[in-house]
Amino acid sequence: MSTETPTLATELVAVVEATAALDAAMFDPNREGFTDITALVDAFAAARAAARDAGHTEEDIDSAATN
């Protein structure tokens, strides 16, 4: 049995971070009024594209974004 901790590739970490930032902005319970999340959506899309370009599968990218 391995004792190594699995790590995510840098590109998938970027997807996780972009997802977290987008979720935080969209679901902030203290938010009042309109919040422009355009830059966050663009960052999320760019992170996913970079992960694809690095050879990660859509399944791996989706898993990183949802876990």
DSSP file (Angstrom, degrees, kcal/mol; ACC not computed):
  #  RESIDUE AA STRUCTURE BP1 BP2  ACC     N-H-->O    O-->H-N    N-H-->O    O-->H-N    TCO  KAPPA ALPHA  PHI   PSI    X-CA   Y-CA   Z-CA
    1    1 A M              0   0    0      0, 0.0     2,-0.2     0, 0.0     0, 0.0   0.000 360.0 360.0 360.0 131.9    0.0    0.0    0.0
    2    2 A S        -     0   0    0      1,-0.1     0, 0.0     2,-0.1     0, 0.0  -0.537 360.0-164.3 -80.5 142.3    1.4    3.4   -1.0
    3    3 A T        +     0   0    0     -2,-0.2     2,-0.2     2,-0.1    -1,-0.1   0.309  53.2 118.7-104.5   6.0    1.7    6.1    1.6
    4    4 A E        -     0   0    0      1,-0.1    -2,-0.1     0, 0.0     0, 0.0  -0.497  64.8-128.6 -74.5 140.9    2.1    8.8   -1.0
    5    5 A T        -     0   0    0     -2,-0.2     2,-0.1     1,-0.0    -2,-0.1  -0.781  26.6-120.4 -87.4 126.6   -0.5   11.6   -1.1
    6    6 A P        -     0   0    0      0, 0.0     2,-0.3     0, 0.0    -1,-0.0  -0.409  30.3-158.6 -66.7 142.5   -1.9   12.0   -4.6
    7    7 A T        -     0   0    0     -2,-0.1     2,-0.3     0, 0.0     0, 0.0  -0.909  12.8-122.5-121.8 151.5   -1.3   15.5   -6.1
    8    8 A L        -     0   0    0     -2,-0.3     5,-0.0     1,-0.1     2,-0.0  -0.654  33.1-104.7 -88.8 147.4   -3.1   17.3   -8.8
    9    9 A A    >>  -     0   0    0     -2,-0.3     4,-2.2     1,-0.1     3,-0.6  -0.339  35.6-107.9 -63.6 152.3   -1.3   18.7  -11.8
   10   10 A T  H 3> S+     0   0    0      1,-0.3     4,-2.0     2,-0.2     5,-0.1   0.862 119.4  54.1 -51.6 -41.9   -0.8   22.4  -11.8
   11   11 A E  H 3> S+     0   0    0      1,-0.2     4,-1.3     2,-0.2    -1,-0.3   0.870 109.2  47.7 -65.3 -35.9   -3.4   22.9  -14.6
   12   12 A L  H <> S+     0   0    0     -3,-0.6     4,-2.3     2,-0.2    -1,-0.2   0.840 107.3  56.1 -74.9 -32.1   -6.0   21.0  -12.6
   13   13 A V  H  X S+     0   0    0     -4,-2.2     4,-2.7     1,-0.2    -2,-0.2   0.906 104.8  53.8 -62.0 -40.4   -5.2   23.0   -9.4
   14   14 A A  H  X S+     0   0    0     -4,-2.0     4,-2.5     1,-0.2    -1,-0.2   0.878 107.3  50.9 -61.5 -37.5   -5.9   26.2  -11.5
   15   15 A V  H  X S+     0   0    0     -4,-1.3     4,-2.4    32,-0.2    -1,-0.2   0.924 110.2  49.4 -64.5 -44.1   -9.3   24.7  -12.4
   16   16 A V  H  X S+     0   0    0     -4,-2.3     4,-2.4     1,-0.2    -2,-0.2   0.935 113.2  46.3 -59.8 -47.3  -10.0   24.1   -8.7
   17   17 A E  H  X S+     0   0    0     -4,-2.7     4,-2.3     1,-0.2    -2,-0.2   0.905 112.9  48.6 -64.2 -42.6   -9.0   27.6   -7.7
   18   18 A A  H  X S+     0   0    0     -4,-2.5     4,-2.1     2,-0.2    -1,-0.2   0.886 112.0  50.1 -65.6 -38.2  -11.0   29.2  -10.5
   19   19 A T  H  X S+     0   0    0     -4,-2.4     4,-2.9     2,-0.2     5,-0.2   0.923 110.5  49.4 -64.4 -44.4  -14.1   27.1   -9.6
   20   20 A A  H  X S+     0   0    0     -4,-2.4     4,-2.5     1,-0.2    -2,-0.2   0.904 111.6  48.5 -62.9 -42.2  -13.8   28.1   -5.9
   21   21 A A  H  X S+     0   0    0     -4,-2.3     4,-1.9     2,-0.2    -1,-0.2   0.908 113.7  46.9 -65.0 -41.8  -13.5   31.8   -6.8
   22   22 A L  H  X S+     0   0    0     -4,-2.1     4,-2.4     2,-0.2    -2,-0.2   0.929 113.1  48.2 -66.5 -45.7  -16.5   31.6   -9.1
   23   23 A D  H  X S+     0   0    0     -4,-2.9     4,-2.4     1,-0.2    -2,-0.2   0.915 110.5  52.1 -60.2 -43.7  -18.6   29.7   -6.6
   24   24 A A  H  < S+     0   0    0     -4,-2.5     4,-0.3    -5,-0.2    -1,-0.2   0.899 112.3  45.3 -61.3 -41.3  -17.7   32.1   -3.8
   25   25 A A  H >< S+     0   0    0     -4,-1.9     3,-0.5     1,-0.2    -1,-0.2   0.888 116.8  44.3 -69.9 -38.7  -18.7   35.1   -5.9
   26   26 A M  H 3< S+     0   0    0     -4,-2.4    -2,-0.2     1,-0.2    -1,-0.2   0.827 121.8  35.2 -76.7 -31.4  -22.0   33.6   -7.1
   27   27 A F  T 3< S+     0   0    0     -4,-2.4    -1,-0.2    -5,-0.2    -2,-0.2   0.068  74.2 140.0-116.6  24.9  -23.1   32.2   -3.8
   28   28 A D    X   -     0   0    0     -3,-0.5     3,-1.5    -4,-0.3    -4,-0.0  -0.585  41.1-154.8 -69.9 115.7  -21.9   34.8   -1.2
   29   29 A P  T 3  S+     0   0    0      0, 0.0    -1,-0.2     0, 0.0    -3,-0.0   0.681  92.6  54.5 -68.5 -15.5  -24.8   35.0    1.3
   30   30 A N  T 3  S+     0   0    0      2,-0.1     2,-0.1    -3,-0.0    -2,-0.1   0.410  81.3 121.7 -95.4   1.3  -23.7   38.6    2.2
   31   31 A R    <   -     0   0    0     -3,-1.5     2,-0.4    -6,-0.0     4,-0.1  -0.392  42.4-167.5 -68.9 138.2  -23.8   39.8   -1.4
   32   32 A E        -     0   0    0     -2,-0.1    -2,-0.1     2,-0.1     2,-0.0  -0.994  49.9 -16.2-126.6 134.5  -26.1   42.7   -2.2
   33   33 A G  S    S-     0   0    0     -2,-0.4     2,-0.3     2,-0.1    -2,-0.0  -0.288 107.3 -13.2  76.1-159.7  -27.0   43.8   -5.6
   34   34 A F        -     0   0    0     -2,-0.0     2,-0.5    -3,-0.0    -2,-0.1  -0.595  53.8-164.3 -84.7 136.0  -25.3   42.9   -8.9
   35   35 A T        -     0   0    0     -2,-0.3     2,-0.8    -4,-0.1    -2,-0.1  -0.985  16.6-138.6-120.3 121.6  -21.9   41.2   -8.9
   36   36 A D        +     0   0    0     -2,-0.5     3,-0.2     1,-0.1     4,-0.1  -0.693  27.7 170.3 -81.0 111.0  -20.0   41.2  -12.2
   37   37 A I     >  +     0   0    0     -2,-0.8     4,-2.5     1,-0.2     5,-0.2   0.179  41.0 113.4-106.1  16.0  -18.4   37.8  -12.4
   38   38 A T  H  > S+     0   0    0      1,-0.2     4,-2.5     2,-0.2     5,-0.2   0.911  78.1  47.9 -55.4 -47.5  -17.3   38.1  -16.0
   39   39 A A  H  > S+     0   0    0     -3,-0.2     4,-2.3     1,-0.2    -1,-0.2   0.871 112.0  50.7 -63.8 -36.5  -13.6   38.0  -15.1
   40   40 A L  H  > S+     0   0    0      2,-0.2     4,-2.3     1,-0.2    -1,-0.2   0.891 110.3  48.7 -68.8 -38.9  -14.1   35.0  -13.0
   41   41 A V  H  X S+     0   0    0     -4,-2.5     4,-2.5     2,-0.2    -2,-0.2   0.907 111.7  50.2 -65.5 -41.4  -16.0   33.2  -15.7
   42   42 A D  H  X S+     0   0    0     -4,-2.5     4,-2.5    -5,-0.2    -2,-0.2   0.907 110.9  48.9 -62.6 -41.4  -13.2   34.1  -18.2
   43   43 A A  H  X S+     0   0    0     -4,-2.3     4,-2.4     2,-0.2    -2,-0.2   0.890 110.8  50.9 -65.3 -39.4  -10.6   32.7  -15.7
   44   44 A F  H  X S+     0   0    0     -4,-2.3     4,-2.2     2,-0.2    -2,-0.2   0.928 112.2  46.3 -62.4 -46.5  -12.6   29.5  -15.2
   45   45 A A  H  X S+     0   0    0     -4,-2.5     4,-2.3     1,-0.2    -2,-0.2   0.896 112.9  49.9 -64.1 -40.4  -12.8   29.0  -19.0
   46   46 A A  H  X S+     0   0    0     -4,-2.5     4,-2.5     2,-0.2    -1,-0.2   0.889 109.6  51.0 -66.4 -38.9   -9.1   29.8  -19.5
   47   47 A A  H  X S+     0   0    0     -4,-2.4     4,-2.1     2,-0.2   -32,-0.2   0.913 111.3  47.8 -64.9 -42.3   -8.1   27.3  -16.7
   48   48 A R  H  X S+     0   0    0     -4,-2.2     4,-2.3     2,-0.2    -2,-0.2   0.914 112.3  49.4 -64.0 -42.4  -10.2   24.6  -18.3
   49   49 A A  H  X S+     0   0    0     -4,-2.3     4,-2.8     1,-0.2    -2,-0.2   0.907 110.2  50.4 -64.0 -41.7   -8.7   25.3  -21.7
   50   50 A A  H  X S+     0   0    0     -4,-2.5     4,-1.6     2,-0.2    -1,-0.2   0.887 109.8  50.8 -64.3 -38.1   -5.1   25.2  -20.3
   51   51 A A  H  <>S+     0   0    0     -4,-2.1     5,-2.4   -40,-0.2    -1,-0.2   0.912 111.6  47.4 -65.4 -41.8   -5.9   21.9  -18.7
   52   52 A R  H ><5S+     0   0    0     -4,-2.3     3,-1.9     1,-0.2    -2,-0.2   0.930 110.6  52.0 -62.3 -45.1   -7.2   20.5  -22.0
   53   53 A D  H 3<5S+     0   0    0     -4,-2.8    -1,-0.2     1,-0.3    -2,-0.2   0.802 104.6  57.1 -62.7 -28.4   -4.1   21.9  -23.8
   54   54 A A  T 3<5S-     0   0    0     -4,-1.6    -1,-0.3    -5,-0.2    -2,-0.2   0.464 126.6-101.2 -82.1  -1.3   -1.9   20.1  -21.2
   55   55 A G  T < 5S+     0   0    0     -3,-1.9     2,-0.2     1,-0.3    -3,-0.2   0.554  71.5 146.2  97.9   8.7   -3.5   16.8  -22.2
   56   56 A H      < -     0   0    0     -5,-2.4    -1,-0.3    -6,-0.2     2,-0.1  -0.557  47.7-117.6 -79.4 145.0   -6.0   16.4  -19.3
   57   57 A T     >  -     0   0    0     -2,-0.2     4,-2.4     1,-0.1     5,-0.2  -0.374  19.0-115.5 -77.8 158.5   -9.3   14.7  -20.1
   58   58 A E  H  > S+     0   0    0      1,-0.2     4,-3.0     2,-0.2     5,-0.2   0.865 118.4  57.3 -58.6 -36.0  -12.6   16.4  -19.7
   59   59 A E  H  > S+     0   0    0      2,-0.2     4,-2.3     1,-0.2    -1,-0.2   0.927 108.1  45.1 -62.1 -45.2  -13.4   13.8  -17.1
   60   60 A D  H  > S+     0   0    0      2,-0.2     4,-2.2     1,-0.2    -2,-0.2   0.892 114.3  49.2 -65.5 -39.7  -10.4   14.8  -15.0
   61   61 A I  H  X S+     0   0    0     -4,-2.4     4,-2.1     2,-0.2    -2,-0.2   0.934 112.4  47.1 -66.1 -46.2  -11.1   18.5  -15.5
   62   62 A D  H  X S+     0   0    0     -4,-3.0     4,-1.4     1,-0.2    -2,-0.2   0.891 111.2  52.5 -62.0 -39.3  -14.8   18.0  -14.5
   63   63 A S  H  X S+     0   0    0     -4,-2.3     4,-1.2    -5,-0.2     3,-0.3   0.913 109.7  48.4 -63.6 -42.6  -13.7   16.0  -11.5
   64   64 A A  H  < S+     0   0    0     -4,-2.2    -1,-0.2     1,-0.2    -2,-0.2   0.879 112.4  49.9 -64.2 -37.1  -11.2   18.7  -10.4
   65   65 A A  H  < S+     0   0    0     -4,-2.1    -1,-0.2     1,-0.2    -2,-0.2   0.736 117.9  37.6 -74.5 -22.2  -14.0   21.4  -10.8
   66   66 A T  H  <        0   0    0     -4,-1.4    -1,-0.2    -3,-0.3    -2,-0.2   0.488 360.0 360.0-111.8  -3.5  -16.6   19.5   -8.8
   67   67 A N     <        0   0    0     -4,-1.2    -2,-0.1    -3,-0.2    -3,-0.1   0.430 360.0 360.0-106.1 360.0  -14.6   17.9   -5.9
